[in-house]
Amino acid sequence: MSVRELVVLGTASQVPTRHRNHNGYLLRWDGEGILFDPGEGTQRQMLRAGVAAHDLNRLCVTHFHGDHSLGLAGVIQRINLDQVPHDVTAHYPRSGQRFFDRLRYATAYRETVRITEAPVAGDGVIARTDAYTLEARRLSHPVESFGYRVVEPDGRRILPVRLAAHGIKGPDVGRIQREGVLGGVRLEDVSEVRRGQRFAFVMDTRLCDGVHALAEGCDLLVIESTFLDEDARLAADHGHLTAGQAARVARDAGVRHLVLTHFSQRYAEPEEFERQARAAGFEGELTVAHDLLRVPVPKRR
């Protein structure tokens, strides 16, 4: 059975707290797992969340600040220790290749799994599979940073009323889906476009074109909201977003489910992030993330 969900492994910005681990986010997309920004402690959080190394197919790092990447060393070694039976691909900013090399070979271990390095150098599609396209967009942070976007190809939804109008039934329904035409009737005549689902992951950044491009039309948007709105100047100085800014991005992009995360340790009340996001005009489904939370990708309309 296919599963599409976000598993939140950590939600802290810069330093962990008593209740928040460093970053870590697993996207389950049918039979694949994409791990975003594994910070310190990700291995243990995976254990607590019921996530195995065998679940990982891709590692996506937005940038090489420690709270987003120090867990890479342990995760990669765990992949090899558990002898994951498939190749794993790693995406990260090309400008941080030296950091990836250091983390990949931080200590001695036996390599048993092929880790394919696929560094990101600019905007665009970085991977294609039958199930999705993976895109990257440059963000605005003191070090080079990229956000990621997963886009399912559009499909078609069969319309029973139109099938009946053309007298198509039984095995012929499958035939027209496979072949695209049956007795002069085209698949387009008995179906409509079923828009593919979209997911975006936006971490440390100021407002920029890349943020809006990643968020556009997303069913599920995971986005940093390190600061509250009253600290907007501090957010801009350090290359981050506020809760209100993140919510306005989601509002303008038509996002269905917004997940706020990456919270500064200075704030003790997560409810204020939700209040400011609503005050900014976002009316869709809203989640203020906490560790070990699971968020399903919204069902298609």
C-alpha positions in Angstrom: 0.0 0.0 0.0 1.4 3.4 -1.0 2.2 5.9 1.8 2.9 9.6 1.4 3.8 11.3 4.6 6.3 13.5 6.4 8.0 12.1 9.4 9.4 14.9 11.6 12.6 13.8 13.3 13.8 17.2 14.7 12.6 20.8 14.7 15.2 22.9 16.5 17.2 25.8 15.0 20.9 26.0 15.7 21.0 24.1 19.0 18.8 21.3 20.3 16.6 21.9 23.4 15.1 19.6 26.0 12.1 19.0 23.7 13.5 19.6 20.2 16.2 17.6 18.4 18.3 19.1 15.6 16.7 19.0 12.2 15.7 15.9 10.4 12.7 15.2 8.1 11.8 12.0 6.2 9.4 12.2 3.3 7.8 8.8 2.5 6.7 8.8 -1.1 5.2 5.5 -2.0 8.1 3.0 -1.8 10.8 5.6 -1.4 12.2 7.6 1.4 13.9 11.0 1.1 15.7 12.2 4.2 16.2 16.0 4.4 18.7 17.8 6.5 19.9 15.2 9.0 21.3 17.1 12.0 22.9 15.7 15.1 21.0 12.9 16.7 19.1 11.9 13.6 20.0 8.2 14.0 18.4 8.1 17.5 15.3 10.0 16.3 14.9 7.5 13.4 14.9 4.8 16.0 12.2 6.5 18.0 10.1 7.2 14.9 10.3 3.7 13.6 12.4 4.7 10.6 15.1 2.3 9.3 18.2 2.9 7.2 16.5 0.6 4.7 13.8 3.2 4.2 16.3 5.7 2.8 16.8 6.2 -1.0 17.9 9.9 -1.1 19.7 12.3 1.3 19.0 15.9 0.6 21.0 18.6 2.4 19.9 22.2 1.9 23.2 23.7 3.3 26.2 22.9 5.4 25.4 24.5 8.7 25.8 21.9 11.5 22.1 21.7 12.6 21.3 20.6 9.1 24.1 18.3 8.3 26.1 16.9 11.2 24.0 13.8 11.3 25.1 12.8 7.8 28.2 11.0 9.2 26.1 8.7 11.4 23.3 8.2 8.9 25.7 7.2 6.1 27.6 4.8 8.4 24.3 3.3 9.5 23.3 2.8 5.9 26.5 0.8 5.4 26.3 -1.0 8.7 22.8 -2.3 7.9 23.9 -3.1 4.3 21.0 -1.4 2.7 20.2 -3.4 -0.5 19.8 -0.5 -2.8 21.9 2.5 -3.9 21.4 5.8 -2.1 21.8 9.2 -3.8 23.0 12.3 -1.9 22.1 15.8 -3.0 23.8 18.8 -1.5 25.3 22.2 -2.6 28.3 21.6 -4.8 30.1 24.5 -3.1 30.1 22.4 0.1 31.7 19.3 -1.4 34.6 19.5 1.1 32.1 19.4 4.0 30.3 16.4 2.5 33.6 14.6 2.0 34.6 15.2 5.6 31.2 14.0 6.9 31.1 11.0 4.7 34.5 9.9 5.8 34.5 11.3 9.3 35.7 8.0 10.8 36.7 4.6 9.7 34.0 2.2 8.6 33.4 -0.5 6.0 31.6 0.7 2.9 29.0 -1.9 1.7 26.5 0.4 -0.1 26.9 2.6 -3.1 26.3 6.2 -2.2 25.9 8.2 -5.4 27.0 11.8 -5.0 24.8 14.2 -7.0 25.7 17.8 -5.9 23.5 20.7 -6.8 25.0 23.7 -8.7 21.9 25.6 -9.7 18.2 25.8 -10.2 16.3 23.1 -12.0 15.5 19.4 -12.1 18.1 17.2 -10.4 16.4 13.8 -10.6 13.6 12.1 -12.4 11.9 8.8 -11.5 8.6 7.2 -12.6 7.0 8.5 -9.4 8.3 12.1 -9.2 10.6 14.8 -10.3 13.0 16.3 -7.8 13.8 20.0 -8.3 16.1 22.4 -6.5 16.0 26.2 -6.1 18.6 28.5 -4.8 17.7 30.3 -1.5 19.1 33.3 0.3 21.3 32.5 3.4 24.8 33.5 4.5 26.1 30.2 3.0 24.9 28.7 -0.2 21.5 26.9 0.3 19.0 25.1 -1.9 15.4 24.2 -1.3 13.9 21.0 -2.7 10.6 20.3 -4.4 9.0 16.9 -5.3 6.5 16.9 -8.1 4.4 13.9 -9.2 3.6 13.8 -12.9 0.0 14.6 -13.8 -2.2 11.7 -14.5 -5.8 11.2 -15.7 -9.0 10.5 -13.8 -11.5 8.3 -15.6 -15.1 9.8 -15.6 -17.8 7.0 -15.4 -20.5 9.3 -16.9 -18.4 9.9 -20.1 -17.5 6.2 -20.3 -21.2 5.3 -20.2 -22.0 8.0 -22.8 -19.5 6.3 -25.2 -20.6 2.7 -24.3 -17.3 1.8 -22.8 -17.3 -0.8 -20.0 -15.7 -3.9 -18.6 -12.2 -4.8 -20.0 -12.4 -1.9 -22.5 -11.9 0.6 -19.7 -8.5 -0.8 -19.0 -7.8 -1.0 -22.7 -8.5 2.7 -23.4 -6.3 3.6 -20.4 -3.4 1.6 -21.8 -3.7 2.4 -25.5 -5.1 5.9 -25.3 -7.8 5.3 -27.9 -10.6 2.8 -28.5 -12.9 2.7 -31.6 -12.3 6.4 -32.3 -12.8 7.5 -28.7 -9.8 9.1 -27.1 -8.7 8.8 -23.5 -9.1 12.6 -23.2 -12.8 12.2 -24.2 -13.6 10.0 -21.1 -11.2 11.5 -18.5 -9.8 14.6 -17.0 -6.4 15.7 -15.9 -5.5 14.5 -12.3 -3.0 17.0 -11.1 0.1 15.4 -9.6 0.9 16.0 -5.9 3.6 18.5 -4.9 5.8 18.8 -1.8 8.4 21.4 -1.0 11.1 21.7 1.7 12.3 25.2 2.4 14.9 25.7 5.1 17.2 28.5 6.1 16.5 31.5 3.9 15.3 35.1 3.6 12.4 35.9 1.4 13.6 35.4 -2.3 12.3 34.2 -5.6 13.4 30.6 -4.8 11.1 30.4 -1.8 8.0 31.4 -3.9 8.9 29.1 -6.7 9.3 26.1 -4.4 6.0 26.8 -2.6 3.8 27.4 -5.7 0.8 25.1 -5.7 2.1 22.7 -3.1 -0.1 20.2 -1.3 2.4 20.1 1.6 5.0 22.8 2.3 7.6 22.4 5.0 9.1 25.7 5.7 11.3 27.3 8.3 9.9 30.0 10.7 12.8 30.5 12.9 11.6 33.8 14.3 8.4 35.5 15.3 7.3 38.6 13.5 8.5 41.0 16.1 12.1 39.8 15.4 11.9 40.3 11.6 15.1 42.4 11.6 17.0 39.7 13.4 15.6 37.1 10.9 16.8 39.2 7.9 20.2 39.7 9.4 20.7 36.0 9.9 19.0 34.8 6.7 15.8 33.4 8.1 12.0 33.8 7.9 9.4 34.7 10.5 6.1 32.9 11.0 4.2 35.6 9.3 6.5 35.7 6.3 6.3 31.9 5.9 2.5 32.0 6.1 2.2 34.8 3.5 4.3 32.7 1.1 2.0 29.8 1.6 -1.1 31.9 1.3 0.0 33.5 -2.0 1.2 30.1 -3.4 -2.1 28.3 -2.7 -0.5 25.8 -0.3 -3.0 23.3 1.1 -1.1 22.2 4.2 1.6 24.4 5.8 4.1 22.9 8.2 6.1 25.5 10.2 9.4 24.3 11.8 13.0 25.2 12.7 12.3 27.2 15.8 14.7 29.4 17.7 15.4 28.3 21.3 14.3 31.8 22.4 10.7 31.0 22.1 8.9 28.7 24.6 5.3 28.9 23.3 4.8 27.3 19.9 1.1 28.5 19.8 2.3 32.0 19.0 3.7 30.7 15.6 0.3 29.4 14.7 -1.4 32.7 15.8 0.9 34.8 13.7 0.6 32.5 10.7 -3.2 32.8 10.9 -2.9 36.6 11.4 -0.9 36.7 8.1 -3.9 35.3 6.3 -3.1 31.7 5.7 -6.4 29.7 5.8 -5.4 26.2 4.8 -4.4 23.4 7.1 -1.6 24.4 9.5 0.8 22.4 11.6 3.4 23.8 14.1 5.8 20.9 13.9 7.1 18.9 16.9 9.5 16.0 17.1 8.2 12.6 16.0 5.1 14.1 14.4 3.7 12.4 11.2 1.9 14.5 8.6 0.2 12.9 5.7 0.4 14.5 2.3 -3.2 15.8 1.7 -5.4 13.5 -0.4 -6.1 14.7 -4.0 -9.2 16.8 -4.4 
